[in-house]
């Protein structure tokens, strides 16, 4: 069994390969991932948001998150929960994402 810290690092790395097509940055650095909860038995709950409630590719982003996290060794199941509370804003982005998008 892989330890939770190693598994969390692998999950974050996977999330950094998921991109919002409307913004050329990954969803993790955009601050769209609010919580990663890893249970002892390999079940993972991810709480995330989108840049806007009407995002036309919401389903694709969520399916991409699910499939990439599910493919990690040690993950038994994934539940991606979408929330808009709190609403996303640019302050949630990492400094790298802000620099990449020209907000700094």
N, C-alpha and C positions, 0 to 999 in steps of 0.2 A: 504493500500500500504506500502510495506517495504521500508525503506530508503536506499539510494544508498550505504552508508558506510556499513550497515549491509549486504546488498546484495553482495557487493564486497568481504567482509570477507567470506561469504558462498561460493562464486564462487572460491576464492583462496583455501578454504578448499577442495572443490570438485576437483580442479585441482591437489591438492597434493595427490589425490588417483589415478591419472593416471600415469602409469610408462612406461618408454621407456625400452622394454625388453632387449635391448643391454647394458643398464647401470642400475644397481639396485638402481635408485633414481627416485623420481617423477619429472615430467616435469616442475613443477613450480620452485623447488629448483635447477634443472639443468639450469635454466635461459632460457628455451625454450619459455616462454610466454613473449612477448614483450609489449603487451598492452591489457587492459581490458577496454572497453568503454561501460558504462551502460547508456542507454537513459532513460528519465523520464517514458516512457511507458512500460518499462520492456524488451526492446530489447537490446541484448548484442552482441557486436562485440569483438571478441578475435583475436588478431594478434599474431601469433606464428611461430616458426621455428622448424626444426628438427636438430639432431646432424649432419646429412649428407643429401645432396639432394637425394641420392639413397637409402634412408632408406626403407628396404623391408616391414616394418609394418606401413608406413606412414598413409595409409587409416584407419587402425585399431586405431591408436592413435587419429586421427582427429575425428573418429566416437565416440570414448570413451569420448573425450572432449565434443563433441556436446551433447551426451546423458546425461552425468552427470550434465552439466550446465543446460540443458533444464529441468531436473527434479527438480530443485530448485524452491521452492515456490516464486513467484514474477517475475520469468523469463518467458516472453511471447514467445520469439524466440531467437535463437542463430545463429550467422554467424561466422564461424571459417575461418579466412583468413591465408593462409600459405605464408610465405615470406622467402627468403634466403638473404635478405639485411637488416641489416648486417648479415654476416655469423656467425653462432654460434661458440664460442670457450670456453675453460674451464674457462676463467676469468669471464664469465657470471654466473657461479654457485655460490650458497650461500656457506658460510663457512661450514655449516652443510653437504651439498652435497659433498664438497671437502674432508671433513674429512671422511664421509661414504665411499667414493670411494678410499680413500688412497692417495689423492693428496696433503695432508698437512703433 
